[in-house]
Amino acid sequence: MLKPDPFLLALIVTVLLASFVPCHGAAVPVFHGLTIAVIALMFFMQGARLSRAAILTGLGHWRLHLAILCCTFVLFPLLGLALHALAPGLLTPTLWLGVLFVCVLPSTVQSSIAFTSIARGNIPAAVCAATASNLLGIVITPLLTGLVLAGGIHAHAQVSGRGVLDIVLQLLLPFVAGQLLQPWIGGWARRNKRLLGFTDRGSILIVVYTAFSEAVVQGLWQKVPLEQLGLVLLVDALLLGVILLVTRYGARALGFAHEDEIAIVFCGSKKTLATGVPMANVLFPSAMVGQIVLPLMIFHQLQLFVCAVLARRYAQRAMIDADTPVRTRS
């Protein structure tokens, strides 16, 4: 039986809190300033604790990394655009933008590596691929988002040069600063990764609360009926199901080893909430952020539950394969 993720429960509680007790009035600029600060701190600490050796490990496996990057930044956006073209009236324009924003986001780092490890896959390659996806995503995601908007998906949103500059200042610059200071604080950051993981998740909760508070004040729940939430869940589930099938059987068709297939499945099918929420907060008008991150939050929960089940099945298969020669000899 799968236990509920405490962070997902905290996320639900945060959304409920923002729905019933949103910040307003004089508290709004305070929370906006706090949001900018915690985003910068989160990326600074990510840069500080990410080992450069981990980045270098597995870099030689270029076919695997290329396959994961193509799934993340090519296949996902094309699939999202195809779904929108097939049923443009299924969701509201802003929710469709949220779905497409999911499609252009980078992969996760921690959960991709964790699930690859549980499934007994190629862990060094997963570390390298997930890290590369996140670093490249800081640049690629705003550009892909701009291309999606240029296609007329949402006429009232835009990704300006200022938005890309904000990404650099709030995300990339703190990350680089953390990397530069790693010789002095990297050891402390890695020793206290559980504490910093707690602060990272706390930062995301602050960002989500601020975004949803503004969205609720702007009439979020009047604009997003229960029927639309169910349809978002359906679209997200379809996206995840297709990507999991393509990564699994595509890896086999391309001749990857079983351990590499696992890394491709778990790194190529995931989308990051930790980076996605701050990016949405920077790239889009504040009144739209609440609706835009809804598909991401639903997709994040889906991918965790589905990939947890899939990872356990991979692990069980590995145990059976390991026992088979012993049984044969006896």
C-alpha positions in Angstrom: 0.0 0.0 0.0 1.4 3.4 -1.0 1.7 6.0 1.7 0.7 9.6 0.8 3.6 11.9 0.3 3.7 14.4 3.2 4.8 17.2 0.8 1.7 16.6 -1.4 -0.5 16.7 1.6 1.2 20.0 2.7 0.6 21.3 -0.8 -3.1 20.5 -0.6 -3.3 22.2 2.8 -1.5 25.3 1.4 -4.0 25.5 -1.5 -6.9 25.2 1.0 -5.4 27.9 3.2 -4.9 30.2 0.3 -8.5 29.5 -0.8 -10.0 30.4 2.6 -7.5 32.8 4.1 -5.7 34.5 1.1 -3.2 37.2 1.8 -4.4 40.6 0.8 -3.9 44.3 1.4 -0.6 45.3 3.0 0.5 41.6 3.2 0.6 41.3 -0.6 3.9 43.2 -1.2 5.5 41.4 1.8 4.7 38.0 0.4 5.8 39.0 -3.0 9.2 40.1 -1.6 9.4 36.9 0.5 8.7 34.8 -2.6 11.6 36.4 -4.6 13.9 35.9 -1.6 13.0 32.2 -1.0 13.3 31.4 -4.7 16.8 32.9 -4.9 17.8 31.1 -1.7 16.5 27.8 -2.9 18.5 27.9 -6.2 21.6 29.2 -4.3 21.5 26.2 -2.0 20.9 23.8 -5.0 24.1 25.2 -6.6 26.0 24.9 -3.3 25.2 21.2 -2.7 25.3 19.9 -6.2 28.6 18.1 -6.6 30.6 18.9 -9.8 31.7 15.3 -9.8 28.1 14.2 -10.1 27.8 16.5 -13.2 30.8 15.0 -14.8 29.8 11.4 -14.0 28.0 9.8 -16.9 28.6 12.6 -19.3 30.1 10.2 -21.8 26.7 8.4 -22.3 25.6 11.0 -24.8 22.9 8.8 -26.5 21.0 8.3 -23.2 21.2 12.1 -22.4 20.1 13.0 -25.9 17.1 10.7 -25.6 16.1 12.2 -22.3 16.5 15.7 -23.4 14.5 15.0 -26.6 11.7 13.5 -24.5 11.7 16.5 -22.1 12.0 19.4 -24.5 10.8 18.0 -27.9 8.4 15.1 -27.5 6.5 16.6 -24.5 5.8 20.0 -26.2 4.8 18.4 -29.5 2.4 16.1 -27.6 0.9 19.0 -25.7 0.4 21.0 -28.8 -1.2 18.0 -30.5 -3.6 17.6 -27.7 -4.5 21.3 -27.8 -5.0 21.1 -31.5 -7.3 18.1 -31.2 -9.5 19.6 -28.4 -8.9 23.4 -28.0 -12.2 23.9 -26.3 -11.7 21.1 -23.8 -10.0 23.5 -21.2 -10.0 27.2 -20.8 -7.2 29.1 -22.6 -5.3 29.7 -19.3 -5.6 26.0 -18.2 -4.4 24.9 -21.6 -1.5 27.3 -21.2 -0.8 25.6 -17.8 -0.8 22.2 -19.5 1.6 23.4 -22.2 3.8 25.0 -19.5 4.0 21.6 -17.9 5.2 20.2 -21.3 8.1 22.7 -21.6 9.5 22.3 -18.1 12.7 20.4 -17.3 12.8 17.0 -15.5 12.9 16.6 -11.7 16.3 15.9 -10.0 15.6 14.2 -6.7 12.6 12.0 -7.6 14.1 11.0 -10.9 17.2 9.8 -9.2 15.3 8.2 -6.4 13.0 6.2 -8.6 15.9 5.2 -10.8 17.7 3.9 -7.7 14.6 2.0 -6.5 14.2 0.4 -9.9 17.9 -0.5 -10.0 18.7 1.6 -13.1 21.7 3.6 -14.2 22.0 6.0 -11.3 25.1 8.0 -12.4 23.5 8.6 -15.8 20.2 9.7 -14.1 22.1 12.1 -11.9 23.8 13.7 -14.9 20.7 13.7 -17.2 18.4 15.2 -14.6 20.9 17.8 -13.6 21.5 18.8 -17.3 17.8 19.0 -17.8 17.4 21.4 -15.0 20.3 23.6 -15.9 19.3 23.7 -19.6 15.7 24.3 -18.6 16.5 27.6 -17.0 17.2 28.8 -20.6 15.1 26.5 -22.7 11.8 26.7 -20.8 11.4 30.4 -21.2 12.2 30.2 -24.9 9.8 27.3 -25.5 7.1 29.1 -23.5 7.6 32.1 -25.8 7.2 29.9 -28.8 4.0 28.4 -27.5 2.6 31.8 -26.8 3.7 33.0 -30.2 1.5 30.3 -31.6 -1.6 32.1 -30.1 -2.4 29.7 -27.3 -3.1 32.6 -25.0 -3.4 36.1 -26.3 -3.1 37.9 -23.0 0.2 36.4 -21.7 3.6 37.0 -22.9 7.2 36.1 -22.1 9.2 39.3 -22.5 12.9 39.9 -22.4 12.3 41.1 -18.9 10.9 37.7 -18.0 14.0 36.0 -19.2 16.1 38.5 -17.4 14.2 37.7 -14.2 14.9 34.0 -14.7 18.6 34.8 -14.9 18.6 37.0 -11.9 16.3 35.0 -9.6 17.3 31.4 -10.7 20.5 31.2 -12.7 22.6 33.8 -10.9 22.0 32.4 -7.4 22.7 28.9 -8.7 26.0 30.0 -10.1 26.9 31.8 -6.9 26.2 28.6 -5.0 28.5 26.7 -7.3 31.3 29.3 -6.9 31.0 29.1 -3.1 30.7 25.3 -3.0 34.4 24.8 -1.9 33.5 26.6 1.4 29.8 25.7 2.0 29.3 22.6 -0.2 30.3 20.1 2.5 27.9 21.7 5.0 25.1 21.8 2.5 25.5 18.1 1.7 25.7 17.1 5.4 22.5 19.0 6.0 20.6 18.0 2.9 17.6 16.8 4.9 17.3 20.2 6.6 17.8 22.0 3.3 15.3 19.7 1.6 12.8 20.8 4.2 13.5 24.5 3.6 13.3 23.9 -0.2 9.8 22.5 0.2 8.9 25.2 2.6 10.0 27.7 -0.1 7.7 26.1 -2.6 4.8 26.2 -0.2 5.3 30.0 0.3 5.4 30.5 -3.5 2.2 28.4 -4.0 0.4 30.2 -1.2 1.3 33.6 -2.6 0.3 32.6 -6.1 -2.9 31.0 -5.1 -3.8 33.9 -2.7 -3.7 36.3 -5.6 -5.5 33.9 -7.9 -8.3 33.4 -5.3 -8.6 37.2 -4.8 -9.0 37.4 -8.6 -11.8 34.8 -8.6 -9.8 31.6 -9.3 -12.5 29.1 -8.1 -15.2 31.0 -9.9 -13.2 30.7 -13.1 -12.1 27.1 -12.7 -15.2 24.8 -12.0 -14.9 21.3 -10.7 -15.6 19.9 -14.2 -12.5 21.7 -15.5 -10.3 20.2 -12.7 -11.5 16.8 -13.8 -10.6 17.5 -17.4 -7.2 18.8 -16.4 -6.6 15.5 -14.5 -7.7 13.6 -17.6 -5.3 15.5 -19.9 -2.4 15.2 -17.5 -3.0 11.5 -17.1 -3.0 11.1 -20.9 0.2 13.0 -21.2 1.9 10.9 -18.6 0.6 7.6 -20.0 1.8 8.3 -23.5 5.2 9.6 -22.4 5.8 6.5 -20.2 4.9 4.2 -23.1 7.2 6.1 -25.5 10.1 6.2 -23.1 9.9 2.5 -22.2 9.4 1.0 -25.6 11.4 3.6 -27.4 14.4 2.9 -25.2 14.1 -0.8 -26.1 13.7 -0.1 -29.8 16.8 2.0 -29.7 18.8 -0.8 -28.1 19.5 0.7 -24.7 20.4 -1.6 -21.8 17.8 -2.4 -19.2 19.4 -0.1 -16.6 19.6 2.7 -19.2 15.9 2.2 -20.1 15.0 2.7 -16.4 16.9 6.0 -16.4 15.2 7.2 -19.6 11.7 6.3 -18.3 12.1 8.1 -15.0 14.1 11.1 -16.2 12.3 11.5 -19.5 8.7 11.4 -18.1 9.0 13.7 -15.1 8.3 17.4 -14.8 9.7 19.6 -11.9 7.4 21.3 -9.5 10.3 22.8 -7.6 11.5 24.8 -10.7 8.1 25.1 -12.4 6.4 27.1 -9.7 9.1 29.7 -9.4 9.4 30.0 -13.2 5.7 30.5 -13.6 5.8 33.1 -10.9 8.5 35.0 -12.9 7.2 34.4 -16.4 3.5 35.1 -16.2 1.3 37.9 -14.8 0.6 37.2 -11.1 -3.2 37.0 -11.6 -2.7 34.1 -14.0 -0.1 32.1 -12.0 -2.6 30.3 -9.8 -4.5 28.8 -12.8 -1.3 28.1 -14.7 0.3 26.0 -12.0 -2.8 23.9 -11.3 -2.0 21.4 -14.2 1.6 21.2 -12.9 0.5 20.4 -9.4 -1.9 17.7 -10.6 0.7 16.3 -13.0 3.3 16.3 -10.2 1.0 14.2 -7.9 0.2 11.8 -10.8 3.8 11.2 -11.7 4.8 10.5 -8.1 2.2 7.8 -7.6 2.5 6.2 -11.0 6.3 6.2 -11.0 6.4 4.8 -7.5 4.3 1.8 -8.7 6.4 1.5 -11.8 9.7 1.6 -9.9 8.6 -1.1 -7.6 7.7 -3.3 -10.5 11.1 -2.8 -12.1 12.7 -3.6 -8.8 10.6 -6.8 -8.4 11.6 -7.9 -11.9 15.3 -7.2 -11.1 15.0 -9.5 -8.0 13.3 -12.2 -10.0 16.1 -12.0 -12.7 18.7 -12.2 -10.1 17.2 -15.3 -8.5 16.6 -17.1 -11.8 20.2 -18.5 -12.4 20.2 -19.9 -8.8 16.9 -21.7 -9.2 18.1 -23.1 -12.6 21.3 -24.5 -11.1 19.4 -26.2 -8.3 
